[in-house]
Amino acid sequence: MGKKLLACLLIAASALSLTACGSKKLDKDSLPPLPEENARPAAQAAEPAAQTGTTLSRANLLYEETLENGLHIQVYPEGELVLEGGDVEENLKNRNIFKDYVPNITTLNLGDGVEIVDEKCFQGWDKLTKVILGNSVREIRYAAFSDCKSVTDVSFGKNVRIIDDYAFTGCKALKDAVLSASVEKVGNYAFSQCTALQNARFGPNITDMGIQIFNGCLAFADFRTGSDISAQSFENNTSIVSLSLEDTVTQIGDRAFSGCTSLRTINWSGALERIGGYAFFGCSKLKLVDMDKCGELRIEDSAFEGCSELTTAILAEGVTRVGARCFADCKKLDKVVLPRSIQQIGESFLSNTENLRILGYRGSASEWYNIKTVTTLKEGESGRSSKWHYGAGTTTVTYDIKD
């Protein structure tokens, strides 16, 4: 009797349980998306994630997939996308399932095994705010992060070598571009139209610096570099205010800062060897050129021509050449001091500088007359000035070029 009663109770309990389960309605929106053929359910993520070398140990993984090239994709609820194990070869937002997660991704973490971010891979990810490039990343190719309008912070890994043309163009919220010392190339227009960008720091190993890198960066103010500056790199950038050249900089290319009408201050490198032609042409806010000592330095033609607010130019001991029209049309120029090391002065190097009062030379009178091609100190006046004097025991010669 007791056994029959117990059996009846178990049957009744089972029936109630089945009834309860059958009455529970499943909301399709609460279900995870159907995986692609090579995707795995998030519930199976813990073991594979550990195998890829990920240091993250988060719960509630939303999405996971491994592509044919080994790229391992993980999406977390807090909006972080982690990529590991292979190069990023396509814009992932075009994948038929993964694209649904893209609008909620705010942080991109490129981890172990990602060496290359290919062309346009993250172009137009509007919600992305932070990019972390791991130490395996070597190349950021053409327009890889272009038009990521919400990105405010990019952390460059220790081994990035190439930042290609237009790589970060249109990242309108980006405020700083601090590159690692490993970077060897920054391509044309790499950070152009980053309208909130204020500061940039380049390391000492860049051998290929493109043109118009910061074109259209309206808030750009401060640039510090340890690398040589290529021709036209900042031409017509009307926002840069301050330039600092570390002592590893040896070259400033032709027209590098031509037309930078807001440039006010320059901290010079003691290792400079060449300032290119028209390098600072038309920098109308520049008031002072005061160099420290340097090695053998050539200043090419028209390097400071048209710097209309320039009042004083004191050239470093080590300058050997001042090119033709170097300070021409610097209408407020009051004082120029030339070093004893100078060997050649180009024609009309002080043309149309009607306010010039003092041309100082740190060498002796006999040394001055050994300088080659000292011609046309002032428009309409040729040859060396006949009005000069030097004090006994001093090394200064002052030339009066007034009428």
MOTA-V439852 format. One record per pair of residues at least 24 apart in sequence whose ideal C-beta (glycine too) atoms are under 6 Angstrom apart, sorted by the first residue. I is the first residue (numbers start at 1). GAP is how many residues later the second one is. D is the distance in whole Angstrom. If there is no record, write none. Layout:
I_GAP_D, I_GAP_D
//
This chain:
33_64_5, 36_61_6, 39_26_4, 40_24_6, 52_32_5, 52_33_5, 53_59_5, 63_38_6, 75_26_5, 79_25_6, 79_26_6, 79_27_4, 80_27_4, 81_24_5, 81_27_5, 82_27_5, 82_29_6, 83_27_5, 83_31_6, 84_27_4, 84_28_5, 84_29_5, 85_28_4, 86_27_6, 87_28_6, 87_29_4, 88_29_5, 88_33_5, 89_29_5, 91_29_6, 91_30_5, 103_24_6, 110_24_5, 110_27_6, 112_24_6, 117_27_5, 123_24_6, 133_24_4, 135_24_5, 140_27_5, 146_24_5, 156_24_5, 163_27_5, 169_24_5, 179_24_6, 186_27_6, 189_26_6, 192_24_5, 202_25_5, 204_44_4, 209_24_5, 229_24_6, 229_27_5, 231_24_6, 234_26_6, 235_24_6, 238_24_6, 245_24_4, 247_24_5, 252_24_6, 252_27_5, 268_24_6, 270_24_5, 272_25_5, 273_24_6, 274_24_5, 275_24_5, 275_28_5, 276_24_5, 277_24_5, 277_25_6, 278_24_5, 279_24_5, 280_24_5, 281_24_5, 281_25_6, 282_24_4, 283_24_5, 284_24_5, 284_25_6, 285_24_6, 286_24_6, 287_24_6, 288_24_5, 289_24_4, 290_24_5, 291_24_6, 291_25_4, 292_24_6, 293_24_5, 293_25_6, 294_24_4, 296_24_5, 299_24_6, 299_27_6, 305_24_6, 315_24_5, 317_24_6, 322_27_5, 324_24_6, 325_26_6, 328_24_6, 344_28_5, 344_29_6, 345_26_6, 345_29_5, 347_28_5, 347_29_5, 348_28_4, 350_27_5, 351_28_5, 352_27_5, 358_40_6, 359_40_4, 360_36_6, 360_38_6, 361_36_4, 362_33_5, 365_25_5, 365_32_6, 368_29_6, 377_24_5
//
